[in-house]
Amino acid sequence: MDKEKLAWRSFVDGGQAGRGPIALRWNLSATPTFYLLDAQGLIRRKWTGDPGERVLDAAVKALLQETE
């Protein structure tokens, strides 16, 4: 994260898409897979494939409004 200056956690299954330990634990069926977690760590949304910037932004905004 520091090297690439990422502001979020990112995980890679070492080239084993759909079969590695992360895919098995998180029930991934496609890459990329995006999860939106709330402050308690609960999965609030899941997208298989790229949902697009507008969809992600809207989902994050809606979740933040819920917490206010």
DOROGU-113718 format. One record per residue (C-alpha): residue in three letters; residue number from 1; x, y, z. Coordinates in pm, 1 decimal. Layout:
BEGIN
+---------+-----+----------+----------+----------+
| residuo | num |       c1 |       c2 |       c3 |
+---------+-----+----------+----------+----------+
|     ALA | NUM |        X |        Y |        Z |
...
+---------+-----+----------+----------+----------+
END
This chain:
BEGIN
+---------+-----+----------+----------+----------+
| residuo | num |       c1 |       c2 |       c3 |
+---------+-----+----------+----------+----------+
|     MET |   1 |      0.0 |      0.0 |      0.0 |
|     ASP |   2 |    278.2 |    241.9 |     82.7 |
|     LYS |   3 |    476.6 |    161.7 |   -230.9 |
|     GLU |   4 |    180.5 |    215.6 |   -465.6 |
|     LYS |   5 |     26.2 |    493.0 |   -248.1 |
|     LEU |   6 |   -309.9 |    314.0 |   -224.0 |
|     ALA |   7 |   -565.2 |    460.6 |     14.7 |
|     TRP |   8 |   -749.1 |    127.8 |     39.8 |
|     ARG |   9 |   -665.0 |   -234.7 |    102.6 |
|     SER |  10 |   -613.6 |   -444.0 |   -207.3 |
|     PHE |  11 |   -557.4 |   -819.7 |   -222.9 |
|     VAL |  12 |   -431.8 |  -1049.1 |   -497.8 |
|     ASP |  13 |   -470.1 |  -1425.6 |   -501.8 |
|     GLY |  14 |   -131.2 |  -1488.5 |   -662.3 |
|     GLY |  15 |   -260.8 |  -1566.2 |  -1011.7 |
|     GLN |  16 |   -511.1 |  -1823.4 |   -888.9 |
|     ALA |  17 |   -826.8 |  -1631.9 |   -982.4 |
|     GLY |  18 |  -1125.3 |  -1816.1 |   -840.8 |
|     ARG |  19 |   -918.4 |  -2092.0 |   -678.0 |
|     GLY |  20 |   -680.3 |  -1927.1 |   -433.5 |
|     PRO |  21 |   -729.4 |  -1887.7 |    -57.8 |
|     ILE |  22 |   -881.5 |  -1539.5 |    -87.2 |
|     ALA |  23 |  -1128.0 |  -1645.3 |   -358.2 |
|     LEU |  24 |  -1236.7 |  -1947.3 |   -156.9 |
|     ARG |  25 |  -1280.4 |  -1752.6 |    166.7 |
|     TRP |  26 |  -1471.8 |  -1464.3 |      4.2 |
|     ASN |  27 |  -1669.2 |  -1678.0 |   -245.1 |
|     LEU |  28 |  -1530.7 |  -1497.9 |   -551.5 |
|     SER |  29 |  -1658.7 |  -1607.9 |   -888.3 |
|     ALA |  30 |  -1499.5 |  -1339.3 |  -1107.0 |
|     THR |  31 |  -1221.1 |  -1087.1 |  -1107.5 |
|     PRO |  32 |  -1235.0 |   -813.3 |  -1036.1 |
|     THR |  33 |  -1481.5 |   -843.3 |   -749.3 |
|     PHE |  34 |  -1558.9 |   -533.3 |   -544.6 |
|     TYR |  35 |  -1701.1 |   -530.7 |   -192.2 |
|     LEU |  36 |  -1837.1 |   -228.7 |     -7.1 |
|     LEU |  37 |  -1799.0 |   -273.2 |    368.7 |
|     ASP |  38 |  -1962.7 |    -62.5 |    636.6 |
|     ALA |  39 |  -1790.5 |     67.5 |    951.1 |
|     GLN |  40 |  -1862.1 |   -263.4 |   1130.8 |
|     GLY |  41 |  -1699.2 |   -462.2 |    850.4 |
|     LEU |  42 |  -2028.3 |   -598.8 |    712.6 |
|     ILE |  43 |  -2054.2 |   -649.3 |    338.5 |
|     ARG |  44 |  -2312.9 |   -402.5 |    214.8 |
|     ARG |  45 |  -2265.5 |   -444.1 |   -162.2 |
|     LYS |  46 |  -2081.4 |   -683.0 |   -392.3 |
|     TRP |  47 |  -2007.8 |   -642.3 |   -761.4 |
|     THR |  48 |  -1857.3 |   -906.5 |   -986.7 |
|     GLY |  49 |  -1679.3 |   -726.8 |  -1264.5 |
|     ASP |  50 |  -1617.1 |   -354.6 |  -1280.4 |
|     PRO |  51 |  -1931.9 |   -163.4 |  -1173.6 |
|     GLY |  52 |  -1789.7 |    165.6 |  -1296.4 |
|     GLU |  53 |  -1689.5 |    479.6 |  -1114.5 |
|     ARG |  54 |  -2038.9 |    633.3 |  -1102.2 |
|     VAL |  55 |  -2194.6 |    321.4 |   -949.6 |
|     LEU |  56 |  -1919.7 |    290.6 |   -688.1 |
|     ASP |  57 |  -1936.4 |    660.3 |   -600.8 |
|     ALA |  58 |  -2316.4 |    646.6 |   -562.5 |
|     ALA |  59 |  -2300.2 |    337.5 |   -339.8 |
|     VAL |  60 |  -2032.5 |    489.9 |   -115.3 |
|     LYS |  61 |  -2226.3 |    817.4 |    -94.4 |
|     ALA |  62 |  -2548.2 |    633.1 |      0.3 |
|     LEU |  63 |  -2367.3 |    435.1 |    269.9 |
|     LEU |  64 |  -2207.9 |    748.5 |    412.3 |
|     GLN |  65 |  -2549.9 |    919.7 |    423.4 |
|     GLU |  66 |  -2685.6 |    625.8 |    624.4 |
|     THR |  67 |  -2420.2 |    680.6 |    890.3 |
|     GLU |  68 |  -2489.9 |   1051.1 |    934.2 |
+---------+-----+----------+----------+----------+
END
